[in-house]
Amino acid sequence: MKKLFIIGLMLFTYVYSSGQEQQKTPLPPVPAGPDKMTPGMTEIWNPEVKVIQPGATDRDAPSDAIILFDGTDINKEWMGMDGKPSIWAVKDGALISTKGSGYIKTKRVFNDFQLHIEWKTPTEVNGNSQGRGNSGVYLQELYEVQVLDSYDNRTYRNGQAGSIYKQYPPLVNASKKPGEWQIYDIIYTAPRFSNDSLIYFTPPRVTVLHNGVLVQNNVSLRGPTQYIGIPEYTIKKHGPLGILLQDHGNPVGYRNIWIREL
């Protein structure tokens, strides 16, 4: 027992003395911090921000916009899906979808953009739900922002005007009466895909203002628009693509279409 006590005392003495030695060892100096911050350290001067001329109103195109339709020649910027000239009508400065005329798309292709487009459903109301003033604006030919006469017209909420069709209903119904011109201002960020699969690093994202009212707030899309089934990337990944306008059998008009590449 005495032997064990002596051994324990020796161990205690060793540990204590080691601790005292460690305390005597000077700590390394604390690295010197940055110089005192000044306002100029966080100011970015170059390159200067690009100067553009804004439109006189929110409807007017700014100086860096591409005019996709100014009320005159449709075939300057648009074509049929087969690449041939469009057979949509131009009447009173508006581009009119007529039954059987088919979809049309822009000759140019785009990635990220700000799109302004004005549209009008017929003054005379015919049909209901999806059969009333139906058309659509497809972003990169794949992702539909629904166009529909949704004024006092009940339909499924993710299929009414301002919806990302079959994905996101609008936050509110901001529709005007049939026959009145309405406005979509759309901010679109294209998807970024990985190099070897359909999995994307970032999905497409969409913000929509309908008649100046926010109805889609930077929503993330699951995949291309589908009428039946869940939107998924079951086709090959894509790069820049055009803007597409849908012929759904209703005489929907479009005017004052311009786009800014971002």
Backbone as CSV, one residue per row, in Angstrom:
resi,resn,N_x,N_y,N_z,CA_x,CA_y,CA_z,C_x,C_y,C_z
1,MET,0.838,-1.206,0.000,0.000,0.000,0.000,0.869,1.251,0.000
2,LYS,1.905,1.209,0.870,2.831,2.332,0.939,3.533,2.543,-0.391
3,LYS,3.845,1.384,-1.019,4.514,1.458,-2.328,3.624,2.143,-3.351
4,LEU,2.348,1.788,-3.360,1.416,2.402,-4.315,1.285,3.897,-4.067
5,PHE,1.277,4.294,-2.765,1.181,5.718,-2.426,2.373,6.495,-2.967
6,ILE,3.548,5.897,-2.849,4.773,6.574,-3.325,4.734,6.736,-4.848
7,ILE,4.261,5.657,-5.528,4.205,5.717,-6.998,3.216,6.805,-7.432
8,GLY,2.060,6.876,-6.757,1.070,7.891,-7.090,1.597,9.288,-6.888
9,LEU,2.348,9.478,-5.775,2.921,10.786,-5.496,3.910,11.194,-6.563
10,MET,4.710,10.240,-7.029,5.690,10.527,-8.086,4.982,10.957,-9.379
11,LEU,3.866,10.244,-9.722,3.133,10.601,-10.942,2.531,11.992,-10.839
12,PHE,1.980,12.315,-9.662,1.392,13.641,-9.460,2.435,14.729,-9.626
13,THR,3.611,14.487,-9.022,4.698,15.469,-9.101,5.130,15.696,-10.546
14,TYR,5.183,14.603,-11.342,5.612,14.696,-12.738,4.597,15.503,-13.553
15,VAL,3.300,15.150,-13.390,2.265,15.847,-14.152,2.230,17.320,-13.788
16,TYR,2.346,17.628,-12.475,2.297,19.017,-12.025,3.452,19.817,-12.589
17,SER,4.646,19.215,-12.525,5.841,19.919,-13.016,5.778,20.117,-14.524
18,SER,5.211,19.137,-15.247,5.070,19.277,-16.704,4.136,20.423,-17.027
19,GLY,3.045,20.507,-16.266,2.101,21.593,-16.480,2.726,22.936,-16.242
20,GLN,3.572,23.027,-15.182,4.240,24.276,-14.894,5.183,24.669,-16.024
21,GLU,5.865,23.675,-16.623,6.770,23.964,-17.733,6.004,24.492,-18.936
22,GLN,4.809,23.843,-19.193,4.018,24.297,-20.331,3.548,25.728,-20.135
23,GLN,3.198,26.084,-18.892,2.747,27.440,-18.635,3.866,28.448,-18.843
24,LYS,5.097,28.022,-18.599,6.229,28.924,-18.764,6.567,29.164,-20.229
25,THR,6.149,28.218,-21.128,6.457,28.367,-22.555,5.657,29.526,-23.128
26,PRO,6.301,30.515,-23.691,5.577,31.679,-24.200,4.682,31.301,-25.376
27,LEU,3.474,31.872,-25.445,2.555,31.646,-26.555,3.039,32.395,-27.782
28,PRO,2.740,31.846,-28.981,3.155,32.559,-30.198,2.440,33.900,-30.287
29,PRO,3.055,34.881,-30.887,2.426,36.205,-30.988,1.154,36.145,-31.836
30,VAL,0.152,36.925,-31.478,-1.078,37.011,-32.256,-0.786,37.733,-33.569
31,PRO,-1.166,37.112,-34.683,-0.882,37.787,-35.972,-1.492,39.183,-36.003
32,ALA,-0.780,40.082,-36.616,-1.259,41.456,-36.708,-2.490,41.507,-37.618
33,GLY,-3.538,42.219,-37.234,-4.747,42.354,-38.030,-4.544,43.312,-39.202
34,PRO,-5.571,43.457,-40.065,-5.457,44.395,-41.201,-5.384,45.826,-40.696
35,ASP,-4.949,46.677,-41.599,-4.938,48.091,-41.243,-6.348,48.547,-40.915
36,LYS,-6.459,49.620,-40.232,-7.760,50.157,-39.883,-8.579,50.406,-41.154
37,MET,-9.830,49.902,-41.143,-10.680,50.041,-42.319,-11.009,51.509,-42.593
38,THR,-11.015,51.836,-43.869,-11.418,53.170,-44.313,-12.546,53.006,-45.330
39,PRO,-13.343,54.010,-45.587,-14.443,53.889,-46.562,-13.972,53.440,-47.937
40,GLY,-12.798,53.910,-48.358,-12.317,53.601,-49.695,-12.017,52.142,-49.926
41,MET,-11.784,51.380,-48.841,-11.443,49.965,-48.992,-12.593,49.139,-49.560
42,THR,-13.809,49.632,-49.458,-14.967,48.887,-49.956,-15.641,49.569,-51.134
43,GLU,-14.951,50.506,-51.767,-15.513,51.219,-52.915,-14.949,50.650,-54.216
44,ILE,-15.834,50.284,-55.137,-15.429,49.748,-56.436,-15.677,50.818,-57.492
45,TRP,-14.609,51.267,-58.132,-14.713,52.355,-59.104,-14.665,51.881,-60.550
46,ASN,-13.965,50.799,-60.818,-13.783,50.368,-62.200,-14.086,48.884,-62.335
47,PRO,-14.629,48.457,-63.489,-15.066,49.334,-64.583,-16.356,50.062,-64.232
48,GLU,-16.589,51.186,-64.886,-17.795,51.950,-64.629,-19.030,51.193,-65.103
49,VAL,-20.156,51.450,-64.449,-21.419,50.817,-64.835,-21.858,51.348,-66.204
50,LYS,-22.278,50.413,-67.067,-22.726,50.769,-68.414,-23.909,51.738,-68.343
51,VAL,-23.858,52.754,-69.175,-24.928,53.751,-69.220,-25.894,53.401,-70.352
52,ILE,-27.197,53.349,-70.037,-28.224,53.179,-71.070,-29.267,54.275,-70.904
53,GLN,-30.106,54.424,-71.913,-31.188,55.396,-71.848,-32.485,54.661,-71.556
54,PRO,-33.096,54.884,-70.393,-34.359,54.201,-70.098,-35.479,54.711,-70.987
55,GLY,-36.549,53.932,-71.083,-37.706,54.367,-71.855,-38.424,55.504,-71.161
56,ALA,-39.213,56.234,-71.926,-39.957,57.363,-71.360,-40.958,56.894,-70.312
57,THR,-41.504,55.672,-70.502,-42.394,55.052,-69.524,-41.930,53.617,-69.320
58,ASP,-42.557,52.921,-68.379,-42.200,51.524,-68.131,-42.546,50.627,-69.313
59,ARG,-43.411,51.092,-70.197,-43.791,50.314,-71.372,-42.792,50.470,-72.513
60,ASP,-42.044,51.563,-72.488,-41.133,51.854,-73.589,-39.809,51.124,-73.406
61,ALA,-39.258,50.667,-74.504,-38.015,49.909,-74.456,-36.833,50.812,-74.134
62,PRO,-35.933,50.364,-73.253,-34.701,51.106,-73.017,-33.761,50.961,-74.211
63,SER,-32.708,51.735,-74.198,-31.841,51.807,-75.375,-31.098,50.509,-75.670
64,ASP,-30.929,49.634,-74.681,-30.188,48.387,-74.926,-31.109,47.209,-75.213
65,ALA,-32.394,47.461,-75.427,-33.348,46.379,-75.688,-33.352,45.994,-77.163
66,ILE,-33.712,44.743,-77.411,-33.954,44.252,-78.766,-35.464,44.305,-78.989
67,ILE,-35.893,44.988,-80.030,-37.324,45.092,-80.326,-37.748,43.846,-81.098
68,LEU,-38.598,43.037,-80.480,-39.039,41.799,-81.112,-40.316,41.982,-81.926
69,PHE,-41.110,43.006,-81.591,-42.276,43.331,-82.426,-42.699,44.755,-82.126
70,ASP,-42.735,45.576,-83.185,-43.080,46.990,-83.027,-44.410,47.338,-83.683
71,GLY,-45.162,46.312,-84.059,-46.460,46.556,-84.664,-46.473,46.490,-86.170
72,THR,-45.336,46.176,-86.782,-45.281,46.161,-88.243,-44.907,44.775,-88.780
73,ASP,-43.661,44.554,-89.098,-43.236,43.331,-89.791,-43.006,42.183,-88.801
74,ILE,-43.857,41.186,-88.841,-43.707,40.039,-87.948,-42.500,39.186,-88.316
75,ASN,-42.209,39.088,-89.606,-41.176,38.146,-90.039,-39.758,38.685,-89.902
76,LYS,-39.628,39.893,-89.391,-38.295,40.412,-89.124,-37.639,39.652,-87.979
77,GLU,-38.416,39.331,-86.939,-37.857,38.667,-85.758,-38.491,37.316,-85.447
78,TRP,-39.607,36.976,-86.130,-40.350,35.766,-85.807,-40.462,34.849,-87.009
79,MET,-40.687,33.567,-86.730,-40.898,32.581,-87.787,-41.770,31.456,-87.252
80,GLY,-42.290,30.659,-88.161,-43.041,29.483,-87.753,-42.111,28.440,-87.158
81,MET,-42.687,27.443,-86.516,-41.867,26.406,-85.877,-41.075,25.599,-86.896
82,ASP,-41.520,25.620,-88.149,-40.804,24.909,-89.209,-39.747,25.774,-89.875
83,GLY,-39.563,26.995,-89.359,-38.563,27.896,-89.925,-39.085,28.733,-91.078
84,LYS,-40.328,28.505,-91.476,-40.926,29.272,-92.570,-41.568,30.546,-92.036
85,PRO,-41.903,31.507,-92.906,-42.554,32.736,-92.439,-43.834,32.442,-91.667
86,SER,-44.090,33.240,-90.650,-45.283,33.070,-89.830,-46.528,33.461,-90.603
87,ILE,-47.665,32.815,-90.285,-48.933,33.190,-90.897,-49.850,33.860,-89.874
88,TRP,-49.304,34.268,-88.721,-50.097,35.059,-87.781,-50.441,36.395,-88.449
89,ALA,-51.573,36.961,-88.094,-52.028,38.215,-88.689,-51.478,39.406,-87.922
90,VAL,-51.278,40.511,-88.607,-50.922,41.785,-87.979,-52.066,42.748,-88.258
91,LYS,-52.712,43.204,-87.184,-53.881,44.070,-87.319,-53.838,45.169,-86.273
92,ASP,-53.935,46.418,-86.721,-53.918,47.573,-85.823,-52.698,47.556,-84.892
93,GLY,-51.556,47.177,-85.441,-50.319,47.180,-84.670,-50.162,46.016,-83.715
94,ALA,-51.046,45.039,-83.812,-50.991,43.878,-82.919,-50.770,42.604,-83.722
95,LEU,-50.094,41.688,-83.101,-49.832,40.367,-83.660,-50.940,39.442,-83.164
96,ILE,-51.723,38.846,-84.074,-52.902,38.086,-83.684,-52.724,36.610,-84.024
97,SER,-52.916,35.781,-82.997,-52.929,34.341,-83.217,-54.279,33.936,-83.785
98,THR,-54.273,33.258,-84.886,-55.514,32.768,-85.474,-55.517,31.247,-85.439
99,LYS,-56.686,30.680,-85.281,-56.814,29.235,-85.126,-56.155,28.488,-86.281
100,GLY,-55.293,27.581,-85.928,-54.608,26.789,-86.935,-53.334,27.411,-87.472
101,SER,-52.989,28.608,-86.984,-51.797,29.285,-87.505,-50.507,28.711,-86.922
102,GLY,-50.619,27.945,-85.839,-49.444,27.302,-85.257,-48.655,28.217,-84.337
103,TYR,-47.747,27.624,-83.596,-46.863,28.384,-82.717,-45.867,29.175,-83.563
104,ILE,-45.373,30.271,-82.998,-44.274,31.004,-83.625,-43.158,31.185,-82.600
105,LYS,-41.950,31.406,-83.084,-40.825,31.611,-82.177,-39.884,32.651,-82.757
106,THR,-39.059,33.201,-81.890,-38.102,34.208,-82.329,-36.976,33.561,-83.137
107,LYS,-36.440,34.330,-84.073,-35.290,33.863,-84.833,-34.031,33.880,-83.969
108,ARG,-33.998,34.797,-83.012,-32.857,34.872,-82.093,-33.075,33.907,-80.930
109,VAL,-31.969,33.561,-80.293,-32.034,32.717,-79.100,-31.444,33.477,-77.921
110,PHE,-31.864,33.086,-76.710,-31.505,33.838,-75.516,-31.221,32.901,-74.340
111,ASN,-30.439,33.409,-73.400,-30.245,32.752,-72.110,-30.999,33.558,-71.054
112,ASP,-30.295,34.353,-70.278,-30.928,35.171,-69.243,-31.466,36.453,-69.889
113,PHE,-32.646,36.893,-69.433,-33.212,38.079,-70.072,-34.292,38.734,-69.220
114,GLN,-34.621,39.954,-69.609,-35.799,40.689,-69.145,-36.705,40.849,-70.353
115,LEU,-37.934,40.347,-70.255,-38.857,40.361,-71.381,-40.086,41.197,-71.033
116,HIS,-40.440,42.115,-71.948,-41.682,42.888,-71.829,-42.580,42.476,-72.980
117,ILE,-43.829,42.107,-72.635,-44.759,41.695,-73.671,-46.180,42.079,-73.245
118,GLU,-46.945,42.646,-74.187,-48.313,43.057,-73.913,-49.261,42.156,-74.687
119,TRP,-50.375,41.782,-74.044,-51.290,40.840,-74.659,-52.737,41.190,-74.352
120,LYS,-53.644,40.694,-75.195,-55.072,41.003,-75.050,-55.895,39.800,-75.478
121,THR,-56.860,39.431,-74.634,-57.807,38.378,-75.002,-59.023,39.032,-75.671
122,PRO,-59.827,38.276,-76.408,-60.954,38.868,-77.151,-61.956,39.584,-76.240
123,THR,-62.495,40.677,-76.754,-63.521,41.425,-76.020,-64.783,40.587,-75.859
124,GLU,-65.137,39.886,-76.912,-66.303,39.010,-76.857,-65.924,37.704,-76.174
125,VAL,-66.587,37.395,-75.087,-66.258,36.211,-74.304,-66.921,34.977,-74.892
126,ASN,-66.117,33.993,-75.219,-66.603,32.699,-75.672,-65.884,31.614,-74.877
127,GLY,-66.645,30.657,-74.366,-66.045,29.552,-73.632,-65.802,29.905,-72.173
128,ASN,-65.208,28.965,-71.479,-64.858,29.177,-70.079,-63.624,28.356,-69.726
129,SER,-63.156,28.521,-68.514,-61.965,27.837,-68.028,-60.817,27.988,-69.037
130,GLN,-60.242,26.893,-69.485,-59.093,26.950,-70.385,-59.471,27.259,-71.832
131,GLY,-60.748,27.312,-72.115,-61.188,27.589,-73.481,-61.481,29.046,-73.735
132,ARG,-60.959,29.924,-72.893,-61.304,31.352,-73.000,-60.031,32.196,-73.055
133,GLY,-59.696,32.675,-74.237,-58.527,33.544,-74.408,-57.227,32.862,-74.056
134,ASN,-57.067,31.632,-74.474,-55.902,30.828,-74.089,-54.737,31.011,-75.065
135,SER,-53.565,31.274,-74.518,-52.315,31.300,-75.271,-51.194,31.111,-74.255
136,GLY,-49.987,31.420,-74.617,-48.891,31.264,-73.675,-47.603,31.844,-74.209
137,VAL,-46.763,32.298,-73.289,-45.428,32.790,-73.611,-44.435,31.761,-73.079
138,TYR,-43.703,31.122,-73.987,-42.741,30.097,-73.591,-41.343,30.704,-73.539
139,LEU,-40.711,30.578,-72.403,-39.349,31.056,-72.200,-38.394,29.947,-72.603
140,GLN,-37.451,30.273,-73.466,-36.551,29.272,-74.041,-37.332,28.100,-74.640
141,GLU,-38.510,28.392,-75.174,-39.337,27.424,-75.899,-39.840,26.270,-75.040
142,LEU,-39.556,26.289,-73.728,-39.839,25.135,-72.875,-40.673,25.431,-71.636
143,TYR,-40.642,26.673,-71.160,-41.227,26.993,-69.864,-42.328,28.037,-70.066
144,GLU,-43.590,27.631,-69.842,-44.715,28.473,-70.224,-45.211,29.372,-69.100
145,VAL,-45.303,30.668,-69.410,-46.067,31.602,-68.596,-47.447,31.687,-69.258
146,GLN,-48.464,31.269,-68.520,-49.797,31.137,-69.115,-50.429,32.483,-69.444
147,VAL,-51.041,32.542,-70.611,-51.887,33.663,-71.027,-53.305,33.130,-71.091
148,LEU,-54.233,33.800,-70.398,-55.612,33.334,-70.332,-56.507,34.484,-69.889
149,ASP,-57.756,34.473,-70.352,-58.739,35.416,-69.823,-59.163,34.895,-68.447
150,SER,-58.534,35.431,-67.410,-58.821,34.987,-66.048,-59.664,35.997,-65.280
151,TYR,-60.355,36.873,-66.009,-61.250,37.834,-65.364,-62.602,37.163,-65.159
152,ASP,-62.945,36.906,-63.909,-64.209,36.239,-63.571,-64.349,34.931,-64.359
153,ASN,-63.270,34.155,-64.395,-63.264,32.898,-65.148,-62.514,31.847,-64.331
154,ARG,-63.249,30.986,-63.654,-62.651,29.986,-62.775,-61.990,28.875,-63.582
155,THR,-60.778,28.513,-63.172,-60.060,27.378,-63.745,-59.097,26.874,-62.688
156,TYR,-58.313,25.844,-62.996,-57.352,25.368,-61.999,-56.307,26.451,-61.776
157,ARG,-55.916,26.618,-60.505,-55.123,27.780,-60.103,-53.744,27.819,-60.736
158,ASN,-53.146,26.658,-61.030,-51.833,26.659,-61.681,-51.957,26.624,-63.201
159,GLY,-53.136,27.066,-63.697,-53.330,27.179,-65.137,-53.952,28.502,-65.532
160,GLN,-54.118,29.414,-64.567,-54.720,30.703,-64.890,-53.655,31.696,-65.334
161,ALA,-54.084,32.874,-65.759,-53.142,33.903,-66.214,-52.127,34.195,-65.115
162,GLY,-50.866,34.319,-65.522,-49.802,34.613,-64.568,-49.181,33.391,-63.931
163,SER,-49.729,32.221,-64.214,-49.137,31.003,-63.656,-47.938,30.563,-64.489
164,ILE,-47.013,29.860,-63.846,-46.043,29.059,-64.585,-46.767,27.741,-64.796
165,TYR,-47.212,27.498,-65.992,-48.243,26.501,-66.254,-47.940,25.143,-65.632
166,LYS,-48.908,24.672,-64.824,-48.878,23.383,-64.138,-47.751,23.275,-63.105
167,GLN,-47.098,24.418,-62.765,-46.083,24.384,-61.722,-46.407,25.353,-60.594
168,TYR,-46.570,26.635,-60.916,-46.797,27.639,-59.881,-48.011,28.497,-60.212
169,PRO,-49.018,28.531,-59.332,-50.098,29.497,-59.518,-49.589,30.899,-59.234
170,PRO,-50.240,31.933,-59.769,-49.820,33.295,-59.448,-50.124,33.613,-57.986
171,LEU,-49.375,34.550,-57.430,-49.612,34.963,-56.050,-50.975,35.624,-55.902
172,VAL,-51.402,36.351,-56.937,-52.726,36.984,-56.966,-53.222,36.976,-58.403
173,ASN,-54.516,37.205,-58.575,-55.105,37.350,-59.901,-55.178,38.841,-60.222
174,ALA,-54.303,39.296,-61.107,-54.225,40.721,-61.451,-54.803,40.999,-62.834
175,SER,-55.725,40.167,-63.283,-56.251,40.258,-64.642,-57.163,41.455,-64.855
176,LYS,-57.060,42.033,-66.034,-57.989,43.071,-66.471,-59.153,42.421,-67.226
177,LYS,-60.148,43.253,-67.572,-61.324,42.756,-68.266,-60.963,42.270,-69.669
178,PRO,-61.762,41.370,-70.227,-61.538,40.927,-71.609,-61.499,42.127,-72.560
179,GLY,-60.577,42.074,-73.508,-60.451,43.140,-74.489,-59.527,44.261,-74.083
180,GLU,-59.054,44.268,-72.822,-58.115,45.294,-72.375,-56.685,44.760,-72.485
181,TRP,-55.781,45.662,-72.856,-54.384,45.263,-72.968,-53.785,45.017,-71.586
182,GLN,-53.025,43.937,-71.482,-52.367,43.554,-70.243,-50.869,43.422,-70.485
183,ILE,-50.100,43.447,-69.407,-48.639,43.476,-69.528,-48.008,42.382,-68.667
184,TYR,-47.052,41.696,-69.265,-46.140,40.835,-68.516,-44.740,41.442,-68.591
185,ASP,-44.106,41.598,-67.446,-42.670,41.877,-67.380,-42.039,40.682,-66.692
186,ILE,-41.156,40.003,-67.412,-40.625,38.713,-66.975,-39.106,38.786,-66.857
187,ILE,-38.601,38.341,-65.712,-37.157,38.204,-65.508,-36.849,36.717,-65.481
188,TYR,-35.948,36.280,-66.343,-35.681,34.846,-66.494,-34.185,34.562,-66.383
189,THR,-33.862,33.560,-65.573,-32.497,33.066,-65.460,-32.460,31.632,-65.955
190,ALA,-31.689,31.369,-66.983,-31.649,30.051,-67.614,-30.985,29.023,-66.695
191,PRO,-31.317,27.738,-66.880,-30.657,26.702,-66.085,-29.202,26.538,-66.494
192,ARG,-28.409,26.085,-65.554,-27.016,25.727,-65.830,-26.876,24.232,-65.559
193,PHE,-26.516,23.482,-66.584,-26.427,22.035,-66.469,-25.001,21.591,-66.185
194,SER,-24.892,20.389,-65.613,-23.569,19.795,-65.462,-23.088,19.338,-66.832
195,ASN,-21.837,18.962,-66.914,-21.253,18.635,-68.213,-21.679,17.280,-68.750
196,ASP,-22.066,16.359,-67.873,-22.244,14.981,-68.322,-23.615,14.387,-68.018
197,SER,-24.574,15.212,-67.590,-25.887,14.646,-67.280,-26.958,15.730,-67.376
198,LEU,-28.201,15.320,-67.134,-29.321,16.249,-67.148,-29.499,16.938,-65.812
199,ILE,-28.650,16.603,-64.846,-28.726,17.275,-63.552,-28.161,18.685,-63.719
200,TYR,-28.876,19.682,-63.225,-28.382,21.045,-63.379,-27.753,21.547,-62.090
201,PHE,-26.769,22.422,-62.237,-26.193,23.093,-61.085,-27.225,24.046,-60.494
202,THR,-27.891,24.794,-61.361,-28.947,25.696,-60.918,-30.135,25.555,-61.859
203,PRO,-31.361,25.485,-61.340,-32.541,25.352,-62.184,-32.925,26.698,-62.787
204,PRO,-33.811,26.698,-63.792,-34.308,27.970,-64.304,-35.137,28.677,-63.239
205,ARG,-35.063,30.017,-63.235,-35.796,30.804,-62.246,-36.556,31.923,-62.966
206,VAL,-37.769,32.201,-62.469,-38.659,33.135,-63.162,-39.317,34.093,-62.169
207,THR,-39.308,35.367,-62.522,-40.077,36.393,-61.825,-41.017,37.021,-62.841
208,VAL,-42.283,37.189,-62.458,-43.274,37.757,-63.378,-44.046,38.867,-62.676
209,LEU,-44.167,40.011,-63.364,-45.083,41.064,-62.950,-46.214,41.126,-63.965
210,HIS,-47.442,41.039,-63.465,-48.625,41.088,-64.318,-49.329,42.408,-64.057
211,ASN,-49.345,43.258,-65.068,-49.914,44.603,-64.921,-49.293,45.350,-63.743
212,GLY,-47.973,45.173,-63.593,-47.241,45.875,-62.545,-47.308,45.219,-61.185
213,VAL,-48.001,44.082,-61.074,-48.164,43.378,-59.800,-47.314,42.112,-59.809
214,LEU,-46.528,41.901,-58.756,-45.692,40.706,-58.663,-46.564,39.469,-58.482
215,VAL,-46.485,38.532,-59.436,-47.282,37.307,-59.345,-46.413,36.041,-59.271
216,GLN,-45.145,36.143,-59.674,-44.181,35.042,-59.509,-42.898,35.647,-58.968
217,ASN,-42.474,35.165,-57.799,-41.347,35.780,-57.104,-40.115,34.883,-57.150
218,ASN,-39.375,34.957,-58.252,-38.111,34.230,-58.392,-38.291,32.742,-58.115
219,VAL,-39.300,32.141,-58.745,-39.586,30.737,-58.502,-38.609,29.846,-59.262
220,SER,-38.329,28.684,-58.702,-37.402,27.717,-59.270,-38.192,26.626,-59.976
221,LEU,-37.936,26.423,-61.266,-38.716,25.471,-62.047,-38.132,24.065,-61.961
222,ARG,-39.038,23.105,-61.962,-38.618,21.710,-61.843,-38.178,21.137,-63.182
223,GLY,-38.708,21.685,-64.249,-38.375,21.194,-65.576,-39.265,21.842,-66.609
224,PRO,-39.181,21.422,-67.875,-40.014,21.986,-68.931,-41.499,21.775,-68.656
225,THR,-42.328,22.654,-69.213,-43.775,22.581,-69.039,-44.322,21.284,-69.624
226,GLN,-45.196,20.639,-68.864,-45.869,19.428,-69.310,-47.368,19.605,-69.125
227,TYR,-48.154,19.189,-70.110,-49.614,19.206,-69.962,-50.064,18.006,-69.131
228,ILE,-49.445,16.861,-69.390,-49.727,15.640,-68.637,-48.433,15.173,-67.976
229,GLY,-48.487,14.943,-66.684,-47.322,14.426,-65.989,-46.543,15.490,-65.246
230,ILE,-45.478,15.047,-64.591,-44.639,15.901,-63.767,-43.513,16.478,-64.621
231,PRO,-43.256,17.785,-64.526,-42.151,18.360,-65.317,-40.798,17.840,-64.852
232,GLU,-40.109,17.158,-65.721,-38.793,16.620,-65.417,-37.900,16.780,-66.649
233,TYR,-36.597,16.714,-66.428,-35.663,16.770,-67.553,-35.451,15.362,-68.088
234,THR,-36.304,14.986,-69.014,-36.189,13.671,-69.644,-35.620,13.777,-71.055
235,ILE,-35.364,14.990,-71.492,-34.751,15.207,-72.799,-33.350,15.760,-72.583
236,LYS,-32.652,15.976,-73.673,-31.290,16.454,-73.543,-31.257,17.864,-72.967
237,LYS,-30.151,18.172,-72.310,-29.987,19.523,-71.768,-29.937,20.529,-72.920
238,HIS,-30.108,21.786,-72.582,-30.207,22.788,-73.649,-29.392,24.027,-73.307
239,GLY,-29.085,24.774,-74.368,-28.440,26.066,-74.235,-29.428,27.157,-74.585
240,PRO,-28.971,28.262,-75.188,-29.877,29.357,-75.555,-30.964,28.887,-76.515
241,LEU,-32.187,29.357,-76.270,-33.319,29.032,-77.139,-34.203,30.264,-77.289
242,GLY,-35.204,30.187,-78.155,-36.023,31.339,-78.483,-37.195,31.559,-77.542
243,ILE,-37.908,32.649,-77.800,-39.183,32.927,-77.156,-40.268,32.377,-78.073
244,LEU,-41.233,31.683,-77.511,-42.264,31.025,-78.304,-43.635,31.544,-77.873
245,LEU,-44.506,31.833,-78.841,-45.878,32.226,-78.566,-46.816,31.120,-79.052
246,GLN,-47.771,30.793,-78.197,-48.618,29.635,-78.436,-49.913,29.986,-79.186
247,ASP,-50.233,29.174,-80.175,-51.555,29.199,-80.803,-52.387,28.118,-80.120
248,HIS,-53.415,28.551,-79.365,-54.276,27.597,-78.656,-55.700,27.654,-79.208
249,GLY,-55.832,28.212,-80.403,-57.139,28.270,-81.042,-57.955,29.504,-80.715
250,ASN,-57.416,30.391,-79.877,-58.126,31.621,-79.520,-57.408,32.823,-80.120
251,PRO,-58.149,33.834,-80.605,-57.532,35.012,-81.220,-56.955,35.981,-80.184
252,VAL,-55.829,35.622,-79.638,-55.137,36.442,-78.641,-54.159,37.365,-79.356
253,GLY,-54.123,38.643,-78.937,-53.246,39.615,-79.567,-52.015,39.918,-78.726
254,TYR,-50.922,40.259,-79.400,-49.666,40.654,-78.739,-49.134,41.931,-79.386
255,ARG,-48.498,42.765,-78.578,-47.881,43.976,-79.113,-46.722,44.398,-78.201
256,ASN,-45.943,45.373,-78.691,-44.874,46.001,-77.906,-44.019,44.961,-77.180
257,ILE,-43.359,44.127,-77.946,-42.539,43.051,-77.379,-41.075,43.450,-77.481
258,TRP,-40.396,43.524,-76.354,-38.968,43.799,-76.364,-38.265,42.996,-75.280
259,ILE,-36.965,42.817,-75.459,-36.199,41.966,-74.559,-34.820,42.569,-74.319
260,ARG,-34.321,42.386,-73.118,-32.960,42.793,-72.767,-32.188,41.555,-72.337
261,GLU,-31.057,41.302,-72.950,-30.210,40.192,-72.541,-29.456,40.580,-71.269
262,LEU,-29.423,39.681,-70.312,-28.782,39.951,-69.027,-27.475,39.179,-68.890
